[in-house]
Amino acid sequence: MIFTHDFRARWRLRWLSFLEVIKIGLIAAAIVLPIRLFIVCPFYVKGASMEPTFHDKEYLLIDEISYRFQAPRRGEVVVFRYPQDPREYFIKRLIGLPGETLKIENGQLYLFDKSNNSWTEINEDYLGSTSQTFAFDSGQVTLGPDEFFVLGDNREHSRDSRFFGPLNRRYLTGRVMFRGLPINRAKFFKAPIYSNLID
């Protein structure tokens, strides 16, 4: 078989194009994989425990790197491994921070203010107007140095710290930073401001 100069030129061009595609694929993988593995992780909401903030089947992006450099903030929505079965992932809101004392009383959530030795109600504007917080048992909870108190926004339908107790920091995966789907609800998220609390 005789290969003409034109045939060899076309074959060489196709081979170079194939190598270029491989090179672009490798560069893309080198960029995307570290981001996916260490910085941003997708999360698919299952259930109604975070309504009205997040609904079933919404697609979120989780910031996995921030908590390596800064402490979690009150009000951030976080994804974490369920302490009683670390293969499961939950999504809840951080309410109590390490070292704090909280109590639930008459459908309201209170934080103990050590500076004036009194209880301050935590005003949660992101909850529905009729939402109330009830405890599974009465009393207060004081958080340890690496513990957080987490609650679902849909307080009547959430398995959270009222059920499994304080959440140790080692179970935190990251904070919700963006809702991508559905498109009409796409939004970036940051911690809310609690006007009556000093953090």
GUDREN-110450 format. One record per residue (C-alpha): residue number from 1; x, y, z. Coordinates in pm, 1 decimal. Layout:
i->NUM&x->X&y->Y&z->Z .
...
***
This chain:
i->1&x->0.0&y->0.0&z->0.0 .
i->2&x->137.5&y->339.0&z->-97.9 .
i->3&x->67.3&y->635.4&z->131.5 .
i->4&x->55.8&y->962.9&z->-52.6 .
i->5&x->198.3&y->1280.3&z->93.4 .
i->6&x->-156.9&y->1418.4&z->126.1 .
i->7&x->-273.2&y->1107.4&z->317.5 .
i->8&x->23.3&y->1129.2&z->558.8 .
i->9&x->-42.7&y->1502.0&z->618.1 .
i->10&x->-409.9&y->1436.8&z->700.6 .
i->11&x->-320.4&y->1144.2&z->927.7 .
i->12&x->-60.0&y->1358.0&z->1109.0 .
i->13&x->-314.2&y->1640.1&z->1152.8 .
i->14&x->-569.2&y->1397.9&z->1301.0 .
i->15&x->-306.7&y->1252.4&z->1537.0 .
i->16&x->-207.3&y->1603.4&z->1654.5 .
i->17&x->-575.3&y->1691.2&z->1707.0 .
i->18&x->-623.7&y->1375.3&z->1913.6 .
i->19&x->-317.2&y->1461.6&z->2125.1 .
i->20&x->-453.9&y->1813.3&z->2176.9 .
i->21&x->-786.3&y->1672.4&z->2304.1 .
i->22&x->-598.0&y->1442.9&z->2544.7 .
i->23&x->-388.5&y->1738.0&z->2666.6 .
i->24&x->-697.3&y->1955.4&z->2726.0 .
i->25&x->-865.6&y->1666.3&z->2910.6 .
i->26&x->-564.2&y->1618.8&z->3138.0 .
i->27&x->-540.3&y->1992.7&z->3212.8 .
i->28&x->-914.5&y->2007.1&z->3288.8 .
i->29&x->-886.0&y->1704.5&z->3520.8 .
i->30&x->-585.8&y->1861.9&z->3695.6 .
i->31&x->-794.6&y->2172.3&z->3763.8 .
i->32&x->-1134.6&y->2015.5&z->3839.1 .
i->33&x->-1035.3&y->1713.4&z->4050.5 .
i->34&x->-858.9&y->1907.7&z->4329.9 .
i->35&x->-1149.0&y->2154.3&z->4338.6 .
i->36&x->-1400.4&y->1868.2&z->4358.8 .
i->37&x->-1200.4&y->1669.5&z->4614.8 .
i->38&x->-1078.7&y->1946.8&z->4846.9 .
i->39&x->-1263.6&y->2274.1&z->4786.1 .
i->40&x->-1622.2&y->2235.6&z->4656.2 .
i->41&x->-1851.2&y->1934.9&z->4683.6 .
i->42&x->-2199.8&y->1888.2&z->4534.1 .
i->43&x->-2484.6&y->1797.9&z->4770.0 .
i->44&x->-2837.6&y->1683.4&z->4687.9 .
i->45&x->-3104.4&y->1772.9&z->4946.1 .
i->46&x->-3318.8&y->1482.0&z->5063.8 .
i->47&x->-3621.5&y->1548.4&z->5279.8 .
i->48&x->-3800.3&y->1848.2&z->5427.9 .
i->49&x->-3595.2&y->1920.1&z->5743.2 .
i->50&x->-3453.6&y->2249.1&z->5605.7 .
i->51&x->-3773.1&y->2395.9&z->5459.2 .
i->52&x->-3843.0&y->2676.5&z->5382.7 .
i->53&x->-3473.2&y->2750.3&z->5315.8 .
i->54&x->-3399.9&y->2432.9&z->5116.6 .
i->55&x->-3644.9&y->2191.1&z->4959.6 .
i->56&x->-3623.4&y->1825.5&z->4866.6 .
i->57&x->-3415.4&y->1753.0&z->4552.5 .
i->58&x->-3237.1&y->2088.4&z->4544.3 .
i->59&x->-2875.1&y->2081.8&z->4427.7 .
i->60&x->-2619.7&y->2266.8&z->4642.3 .
i->61&x->-2247.1&y->2337.2&z->4636.8 .
i->62&x->-2062.3&y->2290.0&z->4966.4 .
i->63&x->-1750.1&y->2488.7&z->5057.0 .
i->64&x->-1518.5&y->2228.9&z->5210.7 .
i->65&x->-1210.6&y->2445.3&z->5263.8 .
i->66&x->-1320.6&y->2750.6&z->5469.2 .
i->67&x->-1339.0&y->2565.9&z->5801.0 .
i->68&x->-972.6&y->2474.6&z->5771.7 .
i->69&x->-888.4&y->2845.1&z->5805.7 .
i->70&x->-1176.1&y->2994.7&z->6004.6 .
i->71&x->-1424.3&y->2891.8&z->6270.1 .
i->72&x->-1782.1&y->2808.6&z->6172.4 .
i->73&x->-2024.8&y->3097.1&z->6230.9 .
i->74&x->-2367.4&y->3095.5&z->6391.0 .
i->75&x->-2642.8&y->3064.5&z->6132.4 .
i->76&x->-2436.4&y->2899.4&z->5859.9 .
i->77&x->-2603.4&y->2601.1&z->5697.9 .
i->78&x->-2367.4&y->2305.5&z->5710.7 .
i->79&x->-2341.0&y->1953.7&z->5576.5 .
i->80&x->-2201.2&y->1695.1&z->5815.8 .
i->81&x->-2167.8&y->1322.0&z->5865.5 .
i->82&x->-2442.2&y->1191.0&z->6093.5 .
i->83&x->-2266.4&y->1096.1&z->6422.2 .
i->84&x->-2473.0&y->779.4&z->6469.6 .
i->85&x->-2399.8&y->658.8&z->6113.8 .
i->86&x->-2109.7&y->848.6&z->5947.7 .
i->87&x->-2203.2&y->704.2&z->5606.3 .
i->88&x->-2506.4&y->937.5&z->5604.4 .
i->89&x->-2486.4&y->1312.3&z->5543.4 .
i->90&x->-2721.9&y->1565.7&z->5703.9 .
i->91&x->-2783.3&y->1933.0&z->5635.3 .
i->92&x->-2869.9&y->2165.9&z->5927.0 .
i->93&x->-2810.3&y->2518.2&z->6058.9 .
i->94&x->-2540.5&y->2597.7&z->6318.1 .
i->95&x->-2714.2&y->2757.4&z->6615.9 .
i->96&x->-2489.1&y->2701.7&z->6917.9 .
i->97&x->-2111.9&y->2751.9&z->6912.7 .
i->98&x->-1841.0&y->2588.9&z->7127.9 .
i->99&x->-1858.5&y->2682.0&z->7496.4 .
i->100&x->-2209.6&y->2828.7&z->7477.1 .
i->101&x->-2513.4&y->2730.6&z->7682.4 .
i->102&x->-2856.1&y->2712.5&z->7518.1 .
i->103&x->-3206.1&y->2626.4&z->7625.5 .
i->104&x->-3540.3&y->2574.8&z->7454.8 .
i->105&x->-3838.8&y->2708.2&z->7643.7 .
i->106&x->-4199.2&y->2780.3&z->7541.3 .
i->107&x->-4120.3&y->2725.9&z->7172.8 .
i->108&x->-3825.6&y->2967.9&z->7173.3 .
i->109&x->-3450.3&y->2922.6&z->7164.4 .
i->110&x->-3230.7&y->3109.6&z->7414.7 .
i->111&x->-2858.3&y->3169.8&z->7450.9 .
i->112&x->-2699.7&y->3232.4&z->7789.6 .
i->113&x->-2512.8&y->3564.5&z->7793.2 .
i->114&x->-2222.9&y->3526.6&z->8037.2 .
i->115&x->-2144.7&y->3900.0&z->8029.0 .
i->116&x->-2467.7&y->3995.0&z->8207.8 .
i->117&x->-2567.8&y->3654.2&z->8344.1 .
i->118&x->-2900.4&y->3641.8&z->8156.6 .
i->119&x->-3078.9&y->3458.9&z->7874.9 .
i->120&x->-3119.3&y->3619.1&z->7528.9 .
i->121&x->-3371.5&y->3492.5&z->7276.4 .
i->122&x->-3217.9&y->3399.6&z->6939.8 .
i->123&x->-3424.7&y->3578.0&z->6673.9 .
i->124&x->-3430.1&y->3360.0&z->6362.8 .
i->125&x->-3573.2&y->3564.5&z->6075.2 .
i->126&x->-3517.3&y->3281.6&z->5822.5 .
i->127&x->-3783.6&y->3064.4&z->5992.2 .
i->128&x->-4149.7&y->3077.9&z->5899.8 .
i->129&x->-4357.0&y->3320.7&z->6106.3 .
i->130&x->-4544.2&y->3039.3&z->6284.2 .
i->131&x->-4239.3&y->2819.6&z->6344.8 .
i->132&x->-4161.9&y->2722.4&z->6702.4 .
i->133&x->-3876.2&y->2523.9&z->6851.5 .
i->134&x->-3960.6&y->2247.6&z->7094.2 .
i->135&x->-3716.9&y->2022.6&z->7276.0 .
i->136&x->-3744.4&y->1647.3&z->7308.5 .
i->137&x->-3649.2&y->1688.0&z->7673.1 .
i->138&x->-3632.7&y->1988.6&z->7900.7 .
i->139&x->-3321.3&y->2155.7&z->8029.8 .
i->140&x->-3014.6&y->2329.8&z->7900.2 .
i->141&x->-2718.9&y->2216.2&z->7696.0 .
i->142&x->-2363.7&y->2345.3&z->7742.8 .
i->143&x->-2138.1&y->2280.7&z->7446.2 .
i->144&x->-1782.8&y->2152.9&z->7476.3 .
i->145&x->-1480.0&y->2315.6&z->7310.1 .
i->146&x->-1535.5&y->2141.2&z->6972.5 .
i->147&x->-1913.9&y->2105.2&z->6984.0 .
i->148&x->-2197.8&y->2273.0&z->6795.5 .
i->149&x->-2574.7&y->2271.6&z->6835.3 .
i->150&x->-2744.6&y->2223.1&z->6497.8 .
i->151&x->-3113.0&y->2251.3&z->6407.8 .
i->152&x->-3317.6&y->2206.2&z->6092.1 .
i->153&x->-3516.5&y->2511.5&z->5981.7 .
i->154&x->-3830.0&y->2294.5&z->5967.4 .
i->155&x->-3821.2&y->2243.6&z->6344.9 .
i->156&x->-4122.7&y->2013.9&z->6364.7 .
i->157&x->-3975.3&y->1772.0&z->6108.0 .
i->158&x->-3602.6&y->1763.6&z->6175.5 .
i->159&x->-3371.1&y->1511.6&z->6336.9 .
i->160&x->-3102.3&y->1736.5&z->6482.2 .
i->161&x->-2910.4&y->1814.8&z->6803.5 .
i->162&x->-3233.9&y->1786.6&z->6999.6 .
i->163&x->-3229.8&y->1419.5&z->6899.6 .
i->164&x->-2860.5&y->1317.8&z->6871.6 .
i->165&x->-2700.1&y->1581.2&z->7095.4 .
i->166&x->-2418.0&y->1826.5&z->7022.6 .
i->167&x->-2226.5&y->1780.2&z->6697.0 .
i->168&x->-1849.7&y->1741.9&z->6720.9 .
i->169&x->-1650.8&y->1952.2&z->6474.7 .
i->170&x->-1480.7&y->1644.1&z->6327.1 .
i->171&x->-1811.1&y->1549.6&z->6159.8 .
i->172&x->-1841.9&y->1880.6&z->5969.5 .
i->173&x->-1794.6&y->1851.7&z->5592.5 .
i->174&x->-1847.7&y->2216.9&z->5501.3 .
i->175&x->-2090.4&y->2504.1&z->5464.9 .
i->176&x->-2352.7&y->2558.0&z->5197.2 .
i->177&x->-2232.0&y->2833.8&z->4968.0 .
i->178&x->-2456.8&y->2809.2&z->4661.1 .
i->179&x->-2785.8&y->2659.3&z->4544.5 .
i->180&x->-2758.4&y->2571.8&z->4175.0 .
i->181&x->-3084.4&y->2390.0&z->4107.3 .
i->182&x->-3359.7&y->2463.0&z->4046.2 .
i->183&x->-3234.4&y->2753.8&z->3836.0 .
i->184&x->-3515.4&y->2986.3&z->3947.8 .
i->185&x->-3395.4&y->2946.6&z->4311.2 .
i->186&x->-3021.7&y->2980.1&z->4241.1 .
i->187&x->-2856.1&y->3179.6&z->4519.7 .
i->188&x->-2534.8&y->3233.1&z->4716.3 .
i->189&x->-2553.8&y->3191.3&z->5096.0 .
i->190&x->-2375.1&y->3347.3&z->5390.8 .
i->191&x->-2436.2&y->3350.2&z->5765.0 .
i->192&x->-2735.2&y->3561.6&z->5873.4 .
i->193&x->-2692.4&y->3854.3&z->6110.4 .
i->194&x->-2849.6&y->3812.2&z->6453.1 .
i->195&x->-2920.4&y->4171.2&z->6549.0 .
i->196&x->-2974.5&y->4097.5&z->6918.4 .
i->197&x->-2661.5&y->3882.2&z->6968.3 .
i->198&x->-2296.8&y->3974.1&z->6993.6 .
i->199&x->-2076.2&y->3705.2&z->6836.6 .
***
